[in-house]
Amino acid sequence: MQAHSQNAQRTKEAYDVTVIGGGVVGCAVLRALACAGLSACLLEKGGDILSGASKGNSAILHTAFDAPVGSLEWQCMQAGYQEYLQIHEALNLPLLKTGALLIAWSDEEAQKLPDILHKAHQNRVTDVAPVPLEQLHAQEPHLAAHAKAALHVPGEYLIDPWSAPLAYTLQAIAHGAEVMRRAEVLSGERVDGHWHLQTSQGMVRTRLVVNCAGNYGDLVEAICRPSPFAITPRKGQFVVYDKTASRLASHILLPVPNDRTKGVVITRTIFGNLLVGPTAEDQQDRTTAAIDEAALQSLHQAGVRMLPALAQEPVTATYAGLRPASQFKDYQIEALPTEHWITVGGIRSTGLTASLGIGQHVLGLVNQHFQATGETRPTHWPHMPVLSDYHPRDFQCKGSGPLVCHCESVTRREIEAALEGPLPAGDLGGLKRRTRAGMGRCQGFYCQANVVEMATQAGLRVDGIDAMPGGNA
Ligand SMILES: Cc1cc2nc3c(=O)[nH]c(=O)nc-3n(C[C@H](O)[C@H](O)[C@H](O)COP(=O)(O)OP(=O)(O)OC[C@H]3O[C@@H](n4cnc5c(N)ncnc54)[C@H](O)[C@@H]3O)c2cc1C
């Protein structure tokens, strides 16, 4: 691949900073550092960026109204939220301003709403307010009748969970960053003031390392020191309903959260579907997020209890993601000045929102402990293709040419564009996330052969990879 060969020749030179892990957090950190003028490299062991936790989430841009008060998570979420609002138009990234309704379905849950409201205001999300039940049902006419009480959270929005981190990475590349995929960091040692990182693609020299390895964060941390945190992946399964179901909910419908999880959400996706999930199941396996029938059934039943008309809606897909949860509630972000290492671990369930804020925070640590760079000053703004169902798509534009994926209306030229450029799709999952080909009702049954042929002709490695792996539909 173009990006690989460009990068291979740089392995003899030392970078100012190397980010390990191309999830949404690593991509945003890379952007912050590269746009501040540092020579930066991203090492990702998967065939493409977003091969880990970041490939399957709920895609909500959270306000942090319910984050632990005063936590680093809260700080990074609010900074990330604000920065996304500031930059998304310049990057042509979509935003769907749905707002959310947090609904209590029992008297016991209703008793918790005043505390949630108080916490939201402590967290400076001051527009959160109670909604009278008549208004709730007027706004969401398909809601089951037994709702007891609700809060309106106007600032909770939906975004495209893959185009955003891809845009951050492309912007970093436009500012000189390099990205190596299929480059697993295997070990590292400090030699003459530099880290020598041994990867599956050879050695990379760097002055500073930022560990953003998600579900492998504690294992990568052990390269530098005994890890102060241990990752236990927390699986979240989802059911994706057909686009016809999206008429059933205009807001994001949130449950009353508990200590461990935000609970089962019903939300549209920016791609036009309706989503019910996630579950919260601890597991040891750091890579595989298996789907199980019983969990999906119980999600479906939970969805139907809240939106009875969902019972008639067909399911398009199912998927699961793994949250990089540690034994700590808060993010584990720390600079180790002597070791020339920054740890970014345990970014459990809010990393999509917080990623840009984490990037700012890491840049602050770099300035404080390692190298005075000043602020991020982006001068190049990649223009992202729009995949949102709520915004004009390529097939609606003049001269778009033939469709390849009819379910998701993906054009041939969209697929061709995703197979070239500074960071072409690195595997079929990456191609799917860049175009939505194969993500629709038939799940690739009709277009997969054509997509694979186009990918193969473009030199994409398709061997040994799940042909069209899943993710947020
Ligand atoms: C079910 C679910 C729902 C969620 N909903 C939301 C939501 O609505 N809103 C929100 O803001 N957040 C949400 N999140 C949280 C968000 O998805 C995560 O916080 C975020 O994806 C974590 O990103 P990361 O970059 O830390 O980890 P990852 O995405 O896992 O990235 C780490 C990367 O490091 C790579 N790697 C690991 N080891 C090595 C190595 N040795 N060498 C090189 N590379 C390596 C991995 O391949 C991986 O790509 C949700 C998460 C889940 C699972």
PDBQT file of the ligand as one rigid body, heavy atoms in Angstrom, charges set to zero:
ROOT
HETATM    1  C1  LIG A 501     -20.472  -0.842  22.752  1.00  0.00    +0.000 C 
HETATM    2  C2  LIG A 501     -19.803   0.500  22.780  1.00  0.00    +0.000 A 
HETATM    3  C3  LIG A 501     -20.546   1.684  22.690  1.00  0.00    +0.000 A 
HETATM    4  C4  LIG A 501     -19.911   2.915  22.741  1.00  0.00    +0.000 A 
HETATM    5  N1  LIG A 501     -20.617   4.070  22.526  1.00  0.00    +0.000 NA
HETATM    6  C5  LIG A 501     -19.968   5.269  22.497  1.00  0.00    +0.000 A 
HETATM    7  C6  LIG A 501     -20.656   6.463  22.185  1.00  0.00    +0.000 A 
HETATM    8  O1  LIG A 501     -21.824   6.457  21.841  1.00  0.00    +0.000 OA
HETATM    9  N2  LIG A 501     -19.985   7.641  22.262  1.00  0.00    +0.000 N 
HETATM   10  C7  LIG A 501     -18.676   7.699  22.613  1.00  0.00    +0.000 A 
HETATM   11  O2  LIG A 501     -18.137   8.792  22.715  1.00  0.00    +0.000 OA
HETATM   12  N3  LIG A 501     -17.981   6.564  22.853  1.00  0.00    +0.000 NA
HETATM   13  C8  LIG A 501     -18.589   5.365  22.792  1.00  0.00    +0.000 A 
HETATM   14  N4  LIG A 501     -17.898   4.208  23.028  1.00  0.00    +0.000 N 
HETATM   15  C9  LIG A 501     -16.510   4.285  23.448  1.00  0.00    +0.000 C 
HETATM   16  C10 LIG A 501     -15.516   4.381  22.345  1.00  0.00    +0.000 C 
HETATM   17  O3  LIG A 501     -15.855   3.568  21.241  1.00  0.00    +0.000 OA
HETATM   18  C11 LIG A 501     -14.157   3.961  22.929  1.00  0.00    +0.000 C 
HETATM   19  O4  LIG A 501     -13.913   4.736  24.080  1.00  0.00    +0.000 OA
HETATM   20  C12 LIG A 501     -13.062   4.200  21.938  1.00  0.00    +0.000 C 
HETATM   21  O5  LIG A 501     -13.338   3.514  20.740  1.00  0.00    +0.000 OA
HETATM   22  C13 LIG A 501     -11.725   3.735  22.496  1.00  0.00    +0.000 C 
HETATM   23  O6  LIG A 501     -10.773   4.050  21.523  1.00  0.00    +0.000 OA
HETATM   24  P1  LIG A 501      -9.243   3.693  21.690  1.00  0.00    +0.000 P 
HETATM   25  O7  LIG A 501      -8.556   4.383  20.573  1.00  0.00    +0.000 OA
HETATM   26  O8  LIG A 501      -8.811   3.973  23.084  1.00  0.00    +0.000 OA
HETATM   27  O9  LIG A 501      -9.176   2.115  21.528  1.00  0.00    +0.000 OA
HETATM   28  P2  LIG A 501      -9.202   1.223  20.202  1.00  0.00    +0.000 P 
HETATM   29  O10 LIG A 501     -10.197   1.689  19.242  1.00  0.00    +0.000 OA
HETATM   30  O11 LIG A 501      -9.283  -0.198  20.648  1.00  0.00    +0.000 OA
HETATM   31  O12 LIG A 501      -7.796   1.496  19.556  1.00  0.00    +0.000 OA
HETATM   32  C14 LIG A 501      -6.616   0.874  19.982  1.00  0.00    +0.000 C 
HETATM   33  C15 LIG A 501      -5.863   0.412  18.765  1.00  0.00    +0.000 C 
HETATM   34  O13 LIG A 501      -4.578  -0.054  19.160  1.00  0.00    +0.000 OA
HETATM   35  C16 LIG A 501      -4.216  -1.105  18.315  1.00  0.00    +0.000 C 
HETATM   36  N5  LIG A 501      -3.162  -1.866  18.986  1.00  0.00    +0.000 N 
HETATM   37  C17 LIG A 501      -3.274  -2.624  20.111  1.00  0.00    +0.000 A 
HETATM   38  N6  LIG A 501      -2.073  -3.157  20.433  1.00  0.00    +0.000 NA
HETATM   39  C18 LIG A 501      -1.186  -2.709  19.514  1.00  0.00    +0.000 A 
HETATM   40  C19 LIG A 501       0.197  -2.921  19.307  1.00  0.00    +0.000 A 
HETATM   41  N7  LIG A 501       0.931  -3.705  20.120  1.00  0.00    +0.000 N 
HETATM   42  N8  LIG A 501       0.798  -2.336  18.244  1.00  0.00    +0.000 NA
HETATM   43  C20 LIG A 501       0.080  -1.541  17.393  1.00  0.00    +0.000 A 
HETATM   44  N9  LIG A 501      -1.257  -1.314  17.547  1.00  0.00    +0.000 NA
HETATM   45  C21 LIG A 501      -1.867  -1.888  18.596  1.00  0.00    +0.000 A 
HETATM   46  C22 LIG A 501      -5.511  -1.873  18.129  1.00  0.00    +0.000 C 
HETATM   47  O14 LIG A 501      -5.481  -2.682  16.966  1.00  0.00    +0.000 OA
HETATM   48  C23 LIG A 501      -6.530  -0.746  18.054  1.00  0.00    +0.000 C 
HETATM   49  O15 LIG A 501      -6.832  -0.374  16.714  1.00  0.00    +0.000 OA
HETATM   50  C24 LIG A 501     -18.514   2.965  22.947  1.00  0.00    +0.000 A 
HETATM   51  C25 LIG A 501     -17.770   1.784  23.007  1.00  0.00    +0.000 A 
HETATM   52  C26 LIG A 501     -18.406   0.564  22.868  1.00  0.00    +0.000 A 
HETATM   53  C27 LIG A 501     -17.575  -0.691  22.805  1.00  0.00    +0.000 C 
ENDROOT
TORSDOF 0
